[in-house]
């Protein structure tokens, strides 16, 4: 597309470019040389609709490879897995004439009941951000724009279009904006999609603080901001906030509203021009002819890739008595409807019309036949009803088999875009089936398929092994068989905690909110941060995952670099007999600073491929954000002076090695005001000494000593300085305090400048 002269366009033409020309396309102006581009749902497959358009996955879409959804990719802990999916999707998107793929989603899993959790990576913003950045870089390197979503604090489906996410700024910055910020900085996504919900009472689409102050001014984002489909209520208000493209179209009403707003002075034409320039830049950078990729994508190769990656995403939760892998079973009974009709993706806008689907039972039979084993099958349950007859048949057969593999999980009707889950447990019919089979069988393996974690409590101790597959995409059936029979070695790790009870979760009392508001009362204590900080027992912690081989972690080295960074090196050895992949997890634990910090926070990770007997030194870097918190008084990230313990852990609960270091930090004191208490004034290096000198003679007249640790002095230290002015009856000069306050602010400004230099 040639360079467009905005001055040659009418106001109406420019306004028309800021809304969709169709349900999945932007507006074209052929006479001005402006083409339309096509957007399509993702993020784990291309949902290209040519007929019967919708954004809820209701109508037909063109066949495409369904790769493992984000819930599975998060459990891979692998940038390589995320990148391979992004690269493959770019090829398929271009072949289908898609310019922008709507993904990835990096919203945080506040609650395990979130109905759309299968589209999100993790309960941790670092893990989510790193994986999403790898995906975006690979997708865009293939010529297809990404759309990072849903910006922001869109962590539930209940009343998602009207709910107000009421969340303090520290929690927003450290948890719910952090993954977005990382992807913007590391991958420069072509678009960012604003969410439906309100944030502290203001719709995200109309929040200038979010879309302009934070996203553009602070983070330096230069791409296009687009709306979620139907998220725009007032087009002038959203443009003033910083939203460039309103979807879907056609948008005659939206165009007219913008034209009228510009003419009435409610919208500056320069603001409209800026949005037009960003939309035109998006069209120019992502525009391509359908099929422009070098030949049609190799769908057979992509299916094989989907199978390979799925095996790296599954998490082996339990493996008592070395039940898995099944090396030489004589007979295997497979039970469960999902063995023949697998769940491999979630419902809603990301629902992909898969090119093919691997059936677990077929691949289990193939693996078993190669080992001389006989496989039988019993349905066991029907997702549509509690069929006691099916259960009885399965339980009778279980007593005759060497091992029983039960496929269980949540039906799609309970996990989809548009609504949240109502329970943590599996359907009651499946729970009873698992318990009855475990009581009858010699060995029982449970393979799970679910978009969010499920409770294991009613049957966990009855079974021998549990393989959590989550949703593995169209190659998941074969991947499960590969894992069960040891053709692949499990290397997934949980990207979200599995709690013992729903009541133990940090959002139990606040999710999904009430009367139009959901209060993020857990603050920064999301997921494992909460469980570890309050010492609540969980069934399986964040980062947990077993393997068919063993690893030794040793020789932790931590080198402080500057006031607020560190380099970490650790040695990992595969001490077992199988090739495997080990996830190195590095956490930071500290209580430095004036705010409550989590017991530990994930700071870095890496996944290492290790042959049997192989040793590797893994090196990671901890930048200042690994040690920082968001200071609401200073309005920025701060690394306080103090002790920080760098921990290499098996998971969020099990520390293997740790090393304490001291960081000088930023050396920034919190700002003072006349509402600050006496103790804060005395502790500040700029105000403490002179104030101490003024107060000492006043306190000597019957008050407590300044350095006394008495109850009286603690009470004085807690009083706001305005109260001290009143109590001293003018003996303490107010004008002098104000000048002293100015001195403290100058000192803090100088320290900040030194920190940023």
VOGU-3710 file (C-alpha; in Angstrom, 3 decimals, decimal comma):
1> xxxxxxxxxx> 0,000/0,000/0,000  1,399/3,357/-1,026  1,841/6,171/1,470  -1,530/7,824/2,087  -1,844/11,609/2,260  -4,267/12,294/5,109  -4,938/15,780/3,780  -6,379/14,189/0,646  -9,005/12,320/2,688  -12,257/13,830/3,825
11> xxxxxxxxxx> -13,187/13,849/7,489  -15,821/11,204/6,740  -13,275/8,970/5,016  -10,823/9,248/7,897  -13,518/8,470/10,455  -14,646/5,446/8,428  -11,160/3,938/8,704  -11,561/3,753/12,480  -14,311/1,161/12,443  -14,636/-2,212/10,776
21> xxxxxxxxxx> -15,720/-2,422/7,154  -17,209/-5,837/7,940  -17,394/-8,280/10,802  -13,797/-9,446/10,340  -12,263/-6,719/8,174  -11,176/-3,110/8,295  -12,529/-0,446/5,947  -11,095/-0,103/2,476  -11,043/3,110/0,412  -9,988/1,865/-3,037
31> xxxxxxxxxx> -9,978/5,319/-4,627  -7,376/6,395/-2,060  -5,327/3,203/-2,465  -6,313/1,917/0,986  -6,871/-1,831/1,263  -8,769/-3,752/3,908  -7,138/-6,353/6,118  -8,731/-9,406/7,715  -8,700/-10,190/11,417  -9,591/-13,634/12,763
41> xxxxxxxxxx> -9,921/-15,312/16,105  -7,046/-17,352/17,522  -4,919/-17,835/19,448  -4,244/-21,602/19,173  -5,726/-22,003/15,693  -7,018/-19,827/12,864  -10,804/-19,421/13,065  -11,358/-17,933/9,623  -15,037/-17,433/8,904  -16,085/-16,726/5,347
51> xxxxxxxxxx> -19,806/-17,277/5,945  -22,019/-17,005/9,017  -19,827/-14,602/10,985  -19,843/-14,443/14,787  -17,403/-13,919/17,671  -18,703/-16,720/19,887  -17,658/-19,793/17,909  -21,224/-20,529/16,838  -20,835/-20,736/13,061  -18,611/-22,673/10,699
61> xxxxxxxxxx> -14,983/-21,738/10,141  -12,393/-22,968/7,659  -10,381/-26,068/8,646  -7,187/-25,249/10,535  -4,743/-26,958/12,863  -5,823/-26,799/16,491  -2,601/-26,480/18,464  -2,452/-26,816/22,261  -4,351/-23,895/23,855  -2,632/-21,498/26,239
71> xxxxxxxxxx> -3,564/-23,545/29,323  -1,362/-26,319/27,944  1,381/-24,054/26,600  1,639/-22,436/30,024  2,299/-25,864/31,504  5,110/-26,451/29,008  7,111/-23,604/30,567  8,766/-23,469/27,146  9,403/-20,411/24,996  10,237/-22,818/22,191
81> xxxxxxxxxx> 6,788/-24,421/22,328  5,076/-21,027/22,269  7,248/-19,840/19,385  6,686/-22,956/17,277  2,939/-22,498/17,598  3,214/-18,833/16,626  5,326/-19,636/13,557  2,972/-22,383/12,360  -0,086/-20,209/12,879  1,466/-17,478/10,760
91> xxxxxxxxxx> 1,721/-19,880/7,817  -1,875/-21,013/8,150  -3,195/-17,492/8,707  -1,504/-16,186/5,585  -2,782/-19,101/3,533  -6,307/-18,301/4,730  -5,923/-14,602/3,968  -5,763/-13,517/7,609  -3,630/-10,490/8,465  -4,130/-10,210/12,233
101> xxxxxxxxxx> -4,713/-13,134/14,581  -6,607/-12,242/17,741  -4,280/-13,524/20,433  -2,531/-14,335/22,654  -4,455/-13,817/25,884  -2,401/-13,003/28,959  -5,059/-12,357/31,571  -4,248/-13,793/34,974  -6,009/-16,817/36,443  -7,365/-15,223/39,619
111> xxxxxxxxxx> -9,705/-18,104/40,299  -9,719/-21,701/39,059  -13,392/-21,152/38,198  -12,648/-18,672/35,421  -14,599/-19,899/32,411  -11,971/-18,762/29,926  -8,903/-19,935/31,837  -8,102/-22,342/29,011  -7,199/-19,325/26,837  -4,717/-17,934/29,358
121> xxxxxxxxxx> -1,266/-19,151/30,285  -0,838/-18,893/34,005  -1,532/-17,436/37,419  1,900/-15,774/37,207  2,567/-12,671/35,061  6,232/-13,461/34,376  5,485/-16,924/32,984  2,553/-15,549/30,980  4,527/-12,615/29,626  7,597/-14,580/28,574
131> xxxxxxxxxx> 5,578/-17,251/26,744  3,294/-14,701/25,077  6,261/-12,630/23,904  7,821/-15,703/22,280  4,517/-16,470/20,533  4,081/-12,884/19,294  7,636/-12,606/17,973  7,270/-15,834/15,977  3,787/-15,008/14,676  4,827/-11,554/13,513
141> xxxxxxxxxx> 8,097/-12,803/12,025  5,805/-14,866/9,786  4,045/-11,739/8,568  0,888/-11,897/10,681  0,041/-9,311/13,305  -0,785/-10,315/16,862  -3,502/-8,871/19,059  -2,514/-9,030/22,712  -5,663/-9,378/24,827  -7,741/-8,629/26,883
151> xxxxxxxxxx> -6,434/-5,311/28,199  -6,992/-5,405/31,141  -8,164/-7,057/34,404  -10,609/-9,188/32,389  -10,280/-12,297/34,539  -13,807/-13,686/34,573  -16,770/-14,272/32,275  -19,579/-13,413/34,694  -21,017/-10,033/33,619  -17,828/-9,510/31,639
161> xxxxxxxxxx> -19,271/-6,641/29,575  -20,436/-4,569/32,534  -18,521/-5,746/35,611  -16,196/-3,281/37,304  -12,874/-4,825/38,296  -12,079/-2,842/41,428  -8,347/-3,168/41,906  -5,659/-1,047/43,530  -2,780/0,266/41,455  -0,042/-1,846/43,001
171> xxxxxxxxxx> -2,019/-4,999/42,222  -2,698/-3,792/38,683  0,939/-3,002/38,029  2,536/-6,067/39,612  0,000/-8,684/38,539  -2,565/-7,693/35,932  -0,618/-5,280/33,713  2,805/-6,857/34,056  2,458/-9,542/31,370  1,099/-6,982/28,894
181> xxxxxxxxxx> 3,998/-4,660/29,658  6,542/-7,409/29,065  5,066/-8,362/25,685  4,928/-4,717/24,598  8,581/-4,258/25,530  9,909/-7,563/24,199  7,730/-8,279/21,161  5,978/-5,074/19,997  2,592/-6,621/19,170  0,868/-5,118/16,146
191> xxxxxxxxxx> -2,327/-4,538/18,104  -3,615/-4,617/21,643  -7,259/-5,478/22,257  -9,025/-3,628/25,037  -11,409/-5,623/27,200  -15,138/-5,369/27,809  -15,052/-4,755/31,539  -14,711/-1,618/33,592  -11,617/-0,934/35,672  -12,459/0,915/38,862
201> xxxxxxxxxx> -15,727/2,081/37,355  -14,442/3,150/33,922  -14,841/0,954/30,841  -11,435/-0,162/29,593  -12,341/1,160/26,139  -12,875/4,626/27,626  -9,952/4,693/30,048  -7,422/7,286/28,947  -5,279/6,355/31,933  -5,026/2,774/30,651
211> xxxxxxxxxx> -4,880/3,233/26,870  -2,846/6,433/26,685  -1,119/7,319/29,961  0,104/3,803/30,756  0,183/2,045/27,384  1,507/4,794/25,137  3,168/7,369/27,377  4,772/5,071/29,963  5,360/1,919/27,916  5,988/3,629/24,587
221> xxxxxxxxxx> 3,545/1,479/22,629  3,162/2,666/19,019  0,837/0,014/17,558  -2,929/0,075/17,145  -5,409/-0,357/19,981  -8,533/-2,231/18,879  -11,727/-3,020/20,709  -12,987/-6,415/21,637  -15,942/-7,175/19,396  -18,814/-4,991/20,603
231> xxxxxxxxxx> -16,890/-3,357/23,451  -17,437/0,236/22,254  -20,320/2,157/23,805  -19,426/5,730/22,849  -17,094/6,077/19,868  -15,979/9,656/20,634  -15,214/8,705/24,248  -13,151/5,691/23,194  -11,165/7,668/20,617  -10,367/10,336/23,201
241> xxxxxxxxxx> -9,199/7,556/25,516  -6,816/6,167/22,878  -8,754/3,411/21,101  -7,950/3,425/17,378  -10,115/0,759/15,740  -13,659/-0,151/16,769  -14,774/-3,643/15,799  -16,823/-5,102/14,287  -18,351/-3,261/11,327  -19,946/-2,015/9,243
251> xxxxxxxxxx> -19,791/1,150/11,261  -21,814/3,899/9,663  -23,186/4,967/13,039  -19,695/4,997/14,564  -18,348/7,012/11,635  -21,134/9,583/11,918  -20,604/9,900/15,674  -16,908/10,677/15,167  -17,573/13,208/12,412  -20,128/15,028/14,542
261> xxxxxxxxxx> -17,823/14,959/17,586  -14,948/16,499/15,612  -17,164/19,223/14,196  -18,567/19,959/17,655  -15,084/20,150/19,171  -15,555/17,133/21,446  -12,795/15,275/19,594  -9,676/16,969/18,252  -9,115/16,218/14,583  -5,430/15,740/15,385
271> xxxxxxxxxx> -6,413/12,872/17,726  -8,498/11,330/14,973  -5,606/11,721/12,533  -3,247/9,970/14,950  -5,613/6,993/15,186  -5,942/6,888/11,388  -2,178/6,866/10,989  -1,876/3,880/13,357  -4,606/1,953/11,545  -2,986/2,672/8,173
281> xxxxxxxxxx> 0,376/1,537/9,570  -1,301/-1,712/10,687  -2,750/-2,236/7,210  0,619/-1,548/5,616  2,668/-3,845/7,871  0,265/-6,804/7,890  -1,357/-6,496/4,477  -0,720/-9,363/2,077  -2,549/-11,229/-0,623  -4,302/-14,489/0,326
291> xxxxxxxxxx> -1,983/-17,438/-0,060  1,074/-15,185/-0,084  3,014/-17,721/1,986  5,447/-19,925/0,031  2,883/-22,532/-0,899  0,034/-23,850/1,189  0,989/-24,919/4,720  1,894/-28,552/5,234  -1,066/-29,591/7,377  0,349/-33,076/7,925
301> xxxxxxxxxx> 3,537/-31,535/9,305  1,507/-29,144/11,446  -0,507/-32,022/12,852  2,707/-33,849/13,711  3,952/-30,658/15,358  0,725/-30,342/17,343  1,266/-33,903/18,623  4,915/-33,254/19,497  4,165/-30,041/21,393  1,176/-31,533/23,201
311> xxxxxxxxxx> 3,424/-34,160/24,770  5,591/-31,396/26,219  2,593/-29,676/27,806  1,051/-32,498/29,848  1,887/-32,650/33,566  2,515/-35,911/35,413  1,040/-35,136/38,826  1,337/-38,512/40,557  3,130/-41,755/39,758  3,020/-44,161/42,679
321> xxxxxxxxxx> 4,765/-47,539/42,387  6,299/-46,495/39,078  2,978/-47,191/37,391  3,882/-45,095/34,371  5,141/-45,607/31,788  3,374/-48,810/30,819  6,361/-50,767/29,577  5,005/-54,328/29,279  1,363/-54,569/30,396  -0,435/-57,773/29,516
331> xxxxxxxxxx> -3,841/-56,149/29,329  -5,101/-52,577/29,417  -8,655/-51,419/30,020  -9,417/-47,922/28,746  -12,420/-46,248/30,355  -14,159/-42,965/29,672  -16,042/-41,161/26,956  -13,119/-38,777/26,393  -10,995/-41,690/25,159  -13,140/-41,884/22,030
341> xxxxxxxxxx> -14,530/-38,330/21,893  -11,620/-36,318/23,303  -11,803/-32,839/24,756  -8,965/-30,939/23,168  -10,062/-27,258/23,139  -12,429/-24,849/24,855  -15,678/-23,309/23,685  -16,346/-19,839/22,355  -14,494/-17,506/20,026  -11,303/-19,598/19,970
351> xxxxxxxxxx> -13,089/-22,800/18,899  -11,146/-24,169/15,909  -12,470/-26,389/13,114  -9,629/-28,910/13,455  -8,179/-30,516/10,334  -8,246/-33,858/12,160  -8,392/-35,123/15,735  -6,295/-37,941/17,193  -8,433/-40,406/19,147  -6,637/-41,551/22,325
361> xxxxxxxxxx> -8,038/-45,096/22,273  -6,755/-45,741/18,745  -3,209/-44,724/19,635  -3,239/-46,617/22,923  -4,239/-49,731/20,999  -1,393/-49,193/18,541  1,192/-48,770/21,322  -0,168/-51,755/23,245  -0,174/-53,994/20,176  3,491/-53,237/19,605
371> xxxxxxxxxx> 4,110/-54,556/23,135  1,909/-57,611/22,799  -0,786/-56,239/25,112  -4,560/-56,503/24,694  -6,685/-53,343/25,001  -10,389/-53,332/25,838  -12,689/-50,341/26,225  -15,654/-49,386/28,390  -17,411/-46,046/28,074  -17,939/-45,714/31,827
381> xxxxxxxxxx> -19,908/-42,468/31,735  -21,930/-40,224/29,479  -21,342/-36,484/29,818  -25,010/-35,906/29,280  -26,266/-38,115/32,116  -25,330/-40,252/35,124  -25,541/-43,727/33,634  -25,073/-46,303/36,366  -25,191/-49,125/33,827  -22,118/-47,824/31,998
391> xxxxxxxxxx> -20,262/-47,541/35,290  -21,118/-51,087/36,373  -19,831/-52,559/33,111  -16,555/-50,645/33,445  -16,033/-51,611/37,084  -16,573/-55,309/36,349  -14,033/-55,174/33,519  -11,514/-53,318/35,707  -10,914/-56,332/37,890  -9,726/-58,360/34,888
401> xxxxxxxxxx> -7,121/-55,906/33,536  -3,463/-55,441/34,400  -3,980/-51,662/34,412  -6,951/-49,359/33,870  -6,562/-45,969/32,190  -9,506/-43,689/32,963  -10,085/-40,628/30,782  -11,939/-38,018/32,823  -12,479/-34,277/32,820  -14,924/-31,437/32,430
411> xxxxxxxxxx> -17,336/-31,457/29,502  -17,181/-28,426/27,229  -20,650/-27,415/28,405  -19,046/-26,512/31,759  -16,029/-24,605/30,386  -16,469/-21,962/27,748  -16,285/-18,299/26,945  -19,358/-16,525/28,245  -19,745/-18,092/31,692  -17,651/-19,168/34,647
421> xxxxxxxxxx> -17,484/-22,623/36,191  -19,734/-23,428/39,112  -17,616/-26,088/40,812  -14,035/-27,202/41,248  -14,831/-30,927/41,322  -15,257/-33,288/38,399  -18,849/-34,256/37,554  -20,172/-36,567/40,299  -20,654/-39,487/37,894  -16,971/-39,406/36,990
431> xxxxxxxxxx> -15,844/-39,138/40,603  -17,858/-42,237/41,505  -16,552/-44,079/38,439  -12,908/-43,360/39,349  -13,379/-44,456/42,963  -15,186/-47,665/42,039  -12,629/-48,608/39,392  -9,708/-47,889/41,727  -11,275/-50,225/44,296  -11,518/-53,004/41,691
441> xxxxxxxxxx> -8,404/-52,559/39,539  -4,852/-53,700/40,221  -3,504/-50,348/39,019  -5,405/-47,221/38,013  -4,192/-44,305/35,883  -6,337/-41,184/35,462  -5,826/-38,951/32,430  -7,492/-35,551/32,820  -8,847/-33,200/30,164  -10,000/-29,839/31,475
451> xxxxxxxxxx> -9,571/-26,160/30,704  -8,889/-25,199/34,307  -7,641/-27,158/37,289  -10,042/-29,534/39,004  -10,176/-30,864/42,542  -8,550/-34,257/43,017  -9,497/-34,645/46,664  -12,316/-37,199/46,471  -10,241/-39,785/44,584  -6,565/-38,736/44,564
461> xxxxxxxxxx> -5,369/-41,257/47,137  -7,269/-44,136/45,506  -5,414/-44,072/42,168  -1,814/-44,842/41,269  -1,022/-42,209/38,646  -2,527/-38,953/37,395  -1,605/-37,338/34,091  -3,030/-33,833/33,741  -3,446/-33,118/30,050  -5,555/-29,971/30,342
471> xxxxxxxxxx> -6,577/-29,320/26,708  -3,906/-30,476/24,280  -5,206/-29,607/20,821  -5,914/-31,968/17,953  -2,731/-34,036/18,444  -3,404/-34,566/22,141  -4,839/-38,063/21,784  -1,647/-39,430/20,261  0,493/-37,407/22,672  -1,272/-38,934/25,672
481> xxxxxxxxxx> -0,603/-42,433/24,310  3,067/-41,488/23,732  3,349/-40,369/27,351  1,488/-43,297/28,886  3,711/-45,814/27,096  6,952/-43,884/27,588  7,571/-42,872/23,979  7,685/-39,343/25,376  8,856/-38,235/28,814  6,552/-35,840/30,715
491> xxxxxxxxxx> 8,163/-32,439/31,194  5,197/-30,168/31,904  4,934/-28,188/35,118  1,804/-26,683/36,615  1,247/-23,061/35,621  -1,481/-22,773/38,248  -1,917/-24,199/41,725  -4,241/-27,132/42,382  -5,858/-26,301/45,747  -7,337/-28,763/48,180
501> xxxxxxxxxx> -10,574/-26,805/48,566  -12,238/-23,950/46,735  -12,464/-22,222/50,128  -8,660/-22,128/50,237  -8,360/-20,033/47,091  -7,441/-16,359/47,547  -10,527/-15,187/45,638  -13,067/-17,423/47,360  -14,924/-14,503/48,986  -14,719/-12,124/46,036
511> xxxxxxxxxx> -15,089/-14,148/42,814  -17,070/-13,375/40,663  -18,321/-10,324/42,537  -21,734/-8,887/43,198  -23,935/-5,972/42,172  -21,748/-5,019/39,224  -18,408/-5,041/41,053  -15,694/-7,607/41,649  -13,199/-6,604/44,326  -9,636/-7,794/43,828
521> xxxxxxxxxx> -9,286/-8,160/47,577  -6,406/-10,638/47,335  -4,187/-7,827/46,062  -0,849/-9,095/44,801  -1,351/-12,415/46,609  -2,609/-14,288/43,560  -2,203/-18,050/43,230  0,988/-19,436/44,737  1,881/-16,040/46,192  -1,123/-16,433/48,501
531> xxxxxxxxxx> -0,675/-20,106/49,367  3,015/-19,763/50,198  2,632/-16,509/52,119  -0,175/-17,716/54,388  1,203/-21,279/54,498  -1,932/-22,953/53,163  -1,505/-26,566/52,104  -2,340/-27,320/48,485  -2,715/-30,572/46,609  -0,065/-29,655/44,043
541> xxxxxxxxxx> 1,849/-26,366/43,963  2,567/-24,059/41,075  5,564/-25,442/39,173  4,972/-29,085/40,160  5,526/-31,859/37,645  7,096/-35,329/37,637  9,288/-37,091/35,087  10,337/-40,613/34,119  13,924/-39,672/34,894  15,670/-38,016/37,855
551> xxxxxxxxxx> 17,553/-34,740/38,142  20,102/-33,268/40,503  20,319/-29,511/41,019  23,539/-28,132/42,497  26,133/-25,350/42,563  23,897/-22,304/42,791  25,860/-19,114/42,153  24,474/-15,594/42,470  26,478/-12,551/41,418  25,127/-9,110/42,287
561> xxxxxxxxxx> 25,495/-6,646/39,430  24,954/-3,028/40,356  22,438/-1,830/42,927  19,481/-3,909/41,740  20,407/-6,756/39,365  21,963/-10,192/39,607  23,255/-13,067/37,490  22,331/-16,618/38,480  24,001/-19,877/37,483  22,931/-23,359/38,544
571> xxxxxxxxxx> 24,021/-26,846/37,512  21,476/-29,505/36,508  22,285/-33,181/35,879  20,034/-35,879/34,457  20,849/-38,745/36,817  18,322/-41,159/35,333  18,211/-43,456/32,317  15,828/-41,488/30,067  16,240/-38,310/28,057  14,183/-35,494/29,551
581> xxxxxxxxxx> 13,586/-31,794/29,924  13,971/-30,041/33,262  12,439/-26,684/34,202  14,765/-24,517/36,284  12,624/-22,223/38,442  14,245/-19,235/40,143  12,310/-17,332/42,804  13,104/-14,277/44,919  12,088/-14,035/48,563  12,315/-10,769/50,492
591> xxxxxxxxxx> 10,554/-8,539/52,966  12,536/-5,455/52,018  10,573/-2,255/51,687  7,472/-0,713/53,274  4,928/-3,084/51,673  4,019/-6,697/52,332  5,816/-8,915/49,850  4,836/-12,474/48,840  6,799/-15,303/50,441  8,427/-15,843/47,054
601> xxxxxxxxxx> 7,921/-14,636/43,502  8,961/-16,300/40,254  11,880/-14,288/38,881  13,252/-16,369/35,991  12,961/-19,815/34,427  14,487/-21,957/31,704  13,788/-25,380/30,247  16,815/-27,584/29,589  17,019/-30,700/27,399  19,236/-33,309/29,053
611> xxxxxxxxxx> 20,403/-36,692/27,820  20,902/-39,436/30,433  23,960/-38,532/32,531  24,301/-35,090/30,928  25,143/-32,015/33,015  24,422/-28,422/32,036  25,046/-25,099/33,711  21,951/-22,926/33,322  22,514/-19,183/33,414  19,749/-16,672/34,019
621> xxxxxxxxxx> 19,642/-12,956/34,599  17,532/-11,192/37,212  16,843/-7,607/36,194  15,650/-4,962/38,619  12,002/-5,914/38,161  12,776/-9,287/39,748  13,391/-7,425/43,005  11,005/-4,468/42,662  7,550/-3,581/43,927  5,212/-0,847/42,667
631> xxxxxxxxxx> 5,271/2,085/45,076  1,888/3,828/45,053  3,295/6,937/46,737  6,172/7,399/44,325  4,153/6,124/41,375  6,923/3,890/40,054  8,860/0,653/40,479  11,202/0,651/43,477  13,944/-1,733/44,597  14,473/-1,052/48,308
641> xxxxxxxxxx> 17,768/-1,556/50,099  17,782/-4,923/51,829  18,345/-8,663/51,811  17,026/-10,795/48,958  17,116/-14,579/48,927  17,521/-16,086/45,466  15,988/-19,558/45,462  16,146/-22,382/42,939  13,056/-24,473/43,554  11,458/-27,687/42,378
651> xxxxxxxxxx> 8,162/-25,817/42,579  6,722/-22,861/44,474  6,677/-24,891/47,718  9,960/-26,817/47,543  13,214/-24,868/47,604  16,269/-26,848/46,519  19,044/-24,259/46,811  19,133/-20,660/48,003  21,593/-17,824/48,311  21,061/-14,547/50,183
661> xxxxxxxxxx> 22,396/-11,308/48,729  22,244/-7,676/49,749  21,110/-5,078/47,250  21,699/-1,376/47,727  18,535/-0,736/45,767  17,374/2,637/44,563  18,078/4,526/47,769  14,791/6,404/47,427  12,906/7,523/50,504  9,099/7,648/50,473
671> xxxxxxxxxx> 7,681/11,167/49,955  6,599/13,088/53,035  3,642/15,371/53,627  2,135/17,088/56,640  -0,126/14,019/56,902  2,899/11,730/57,321  3,439/10,655/60,909  6,203/11,829/63,204  8,037/8,510/62,955  8,258/8,835/59,158
681> xxxxxxxxxx> 9,588/12,397/59,477  12,185/11,307/62,019  13,291/8,340/59,875  13,775/10,410/56,713  17,447/11,350/56,213  16,621/14,902/55,087  14,092/15,773/57,794  15,087/13,503/60,675  18,157/15,302/62,088  16,785/18,882/62,013
691> xxxxxxxxxx> 13,375/17,796/63,317  14,985/15,796/66,093  16,920/18,892/67,135  13,725/21,006/67,250  11,620/18,405/69,018  14,151/17,381/71,672  13,743/20,455/73,909  9,947/20,350/73,524  9,807/16,706/74,514  12,102/17,359/77,464
701> xxxxxxxxxx> 9,327/19,477/79,014  7,520/16,449/80,387  7,182/14,291/77,274  8,926/11,007/76,471  12,482/10,873/75,228  12,751/10,824/71,404  14,773/7,614/71,421  12,632/5,977/74,076  10,829/2,766/73,051  7,993/3,512/75,466
711> xxxxxxxxxx> 4,308/3,278/74,648  4,111/7,071/74,929  6,802/7,602/72,294  5,255/5,026/69,957  1,991/6,933/70,269  3,722/10,247/69,472  5,498/8,655/66,488  2,149/7,520/65,081  0,616/11,018/65,080  0,367/12,968/61,801
721> xxxxxxxxxx> 2,595/16,026/61,749  -0,492/18,260/61,540  -1,507/16,930/64,963  1,916/17,734/66,402  1,575/21,308/65,154  -1,747/21,588/66,989  -0,517/19,909/70,161  2,599/22,076/70,464  0,473/25,226/70,315  2,780/27,018/67,898
731> xxxxxxxxxx> 6,000/26,028/69,638  6,882/24,099/66,476  7,017/26,528/63,536  4,680/25,459/60,713  6,486/27,558/58,094  9,759/25,920/59,056  8,175/22,465/58,635  6,942/23,400/55,161  10,427/24,535/54,150  11,849/21,320/55,598
741> xxxxxxxxxx> 9,283/19,370/53,569  10,506/21,114/50,412  14,058/20,108/51,277  13,041/16,452/51,619  11,332/16,494/48,224  14,393/17,979/46,564  16,530/15,247/48,091  14,147/12,543/46,861  14,119/14,032/43,356  17,906/14,002/43,230
751> xxxxxxx> 17,939/10,367/44,379  15,397/9,416/41,716  17,455/11,086/38,997  20,497/9,181/40,187  18,530/5,933/40,070  17,405/6,475/36,473  20,746/7,739/35,201
//
